[in-house]
Each structure stands twice: as C-alpha cells, then as structure tokens.
Amino acid sequence: MDKQLIEFDNAVEALGDSMLINMPKDQIKDVQQFCEYFEQQEDVKLRKLGLRLIDECVAFAYMYRVGVSYDKVFDKSLEIGHLREEVTRRGLRLNRSIKA
C-alpha cells in the first residue's frame, strides 16, 4: 500500500476519533485533501471507493455537527468503517499486483 493511502486511512481514523472531542474542522479537511489522489487513480474501483469514502466522511461530520440522532451518526460511522476496509483491501491488492 502506498504512503498516501496509509496517510488517508490515518486521516479517516482520526476523523472518527475526533467525534469524542467535538470534531474539529481540521479533521474533515485532512480527509478531503485526498480527493485529488483518488481522482488520479487508474483503478476505477479504488477511485470510486476512495471518493465515496471522502463523501461519507463529510456527511458524517455534517450529521454530527447539526445534531442528527446518535443512532444515525453511529450507522454512518459503521458504513465508513466498511468503506475504509474496502479501500485498504483494494489498495493492498493493487500494490501486490504492481510488485508481482
């Protein structure tokens, strides 16, 4: 997995953790900065998954800030976790095929 994908994964994790400290705006910006990285990916599936994950993170932050019910925010965090796993898995798979 390349360095930027690892940094993206760390930013998504930090966003989720920031829910405990009232979600600073920097956390969502840290995730959004990877839009260009995913837009440049040749692998269509990784590109779509990464951009969708960014969108879901933005939605999560918005939902949290406007006070949407905890159940809905929790469901969104589960969805983000699932997408995060898929992005990581896809990135690892691509990295292995490039090295082979």
BELDA-V271058 format. One record per pair of residues at least 12 apart in sequence whose ideal C-beta (glycine too) atoms are under 10 Angstrom apart, sorted by sequence separation. I is the first residue (numbers start at 1). J is the second residue. D is the distance in whole Angstrom. If there is no record, write none. Layout:
{{I/J/D} {I/J/D}}
This chain:
{{14/26/9} {15/27/5} {18/30/9} {38/50/3} {39/51/7} {60/72/10} {61/73/10} {63/75/10} {64/76/9} {14/27/6} {15/28/6} {37/50/7} {38/51/5} {60/73/7} {63/76/6} {64/77/9} {15/29/10} {37/51/10} {38/52/9} {59/73/10} {62/76/10} {63/77/10} {12/27/10} {15/30/7} {35/50/8} {38/53/8} {60/75/10} {61/76/10} {11/27/8} {14/30/7} {15/31/5} {34/50/7} {35/51/7} {38/54/7} {60/76/5} {11/28/9} {14/31/8} {34/51/9} {37/54/10} {59/76/6} {60/77/6} {11/29/9} {12/30/9} {13/31/10} {11/30/4} {12/31/6} {34/53/9} {35/54/6} {57/76/9} {60/79/8} {10/30/9} {11/31/5} {34/54/6} {35/55/10} {56/76/7} {57/77/10} {59/79/9} {60/80/6} {10/31/10} {11/32/9} {33/54/9} {56/77/9} {59/80/9} {8/30/9} {11/33/8} {12/34/9} {31/53/8} {32/54/6} {7/30/9} {8/31/7} {11/34/7} {31/54/6} {32/55/10} {34/57/10} {56/79/6} {57/80/6} {31/55/10} {56/80/5} {8/33/9} {9/34/10} {31/56/10} {32/57/8} {7/33/9} {8/34/5} {28/54/9} {31/57/5} {32/58/7} {53/79/9} {56/82/10} {57/83/9} {7/34/8} {30/57/10} {31/58/8} {52/79/10} {53/80/7} {56/83/6} {57/84/9} {55/83/10} {56/84/9} {4/33/10} {5/34/9} {8/37/7} {28/57/7} {31/60/10} {32/61/10} {53/82/10} {54/83/10} {4/34/7} {7/37/9} {8/38/8} {27/57/9} {28/58/6} {31/61/8} {53/83/4} {52/83/6} {53/84/6} {4/36/10} {5/37/8} {28/60/9} {29/61/10} {4/37/5} {5/38/9} {28/61/5} {50/83/9} {53/86/8} {54/87/10} {4/38/9} {27/61/7} {28/62/9} {49/83/6} {52/86/9} {53/87/6} {2/37/9} {49/84/9} {52/87/9} {4/40/10} {5/41/10} {25/61/8} {28/64/10} {50/86/10} {51/87/10} {23/60/9} {24/61/10} {28/65/9} {49/86/5} {50/87/6} {23/61/6} {49/87/5} {23/62/10} {48/87/10} {49/88/10} {25/65/9} {46/86/9} {49/89/9} {50/90/9} {5/46/9} {12/53/7} {16/57/9} {19/60/8} {23/64/5} {45/86/9} {46/87/7} {49/90/6} {50/91/9} {8/50/7} {12/54/9} {15/57/6} {19/61/9} {22/64/9} {23/65/7} {45/87/10} {48/90/10} {49/91/9} {11/54/10} {15/58/10} {18/61/9} {22/65/9} {46/89/10} {47/90/10} {9/53/10} {12/56/9} {16/60/8} {46/90/5} {5/50/8} {8/53/8} {12/57/6} {15/60/7} {19/64/6} {45/90/6} {46/91/6} {8/54/9} {11/57/9} {15/61/7} {18/64/9} {43/90/7} {46/93/9} {12/60/10} {43/91/9} {45/93/10} {46/94/6} {15/64/10} {31/80/10} {38/87/9} {41/90/10} {45/94/9} {41/91/9} {43/93/9} {43/94/6} {42/94/9} {41/94/9} {19/73/8} {43/97/10} {19/74/10} {19/77/8} {16/77/6} {15/77/10} {16/80/7} {15/80/8} {16/81/8} {13/80/10} {12/80/7} {13/81/10} {16/84/9} {12/81/9} {12/83/9} {13/84/8} {12/84/5} {9/84/7} {12/87/8} {8/84/9} {9/85/10} {12/88/10} {9/87/7} {8/87/8} {9/88/6} {8/88/9} {5/87/7} {6/88/9} {9/91/8} {5/88/7} {8/91/9} {5/90/9} {6/91/9} {1/87/10} {5/91/4} {1/88/7} {4/91/9} {5/92/9} {1/89/10} {1/90/10} {2/91/7} {5/94/9} {1/91/5} {5/95/8} {1/92/5} {1/93/10} {2/94/9} {1/94/8} {2/95/7} {1/95/5} {1/96/9} {2/98/9}}
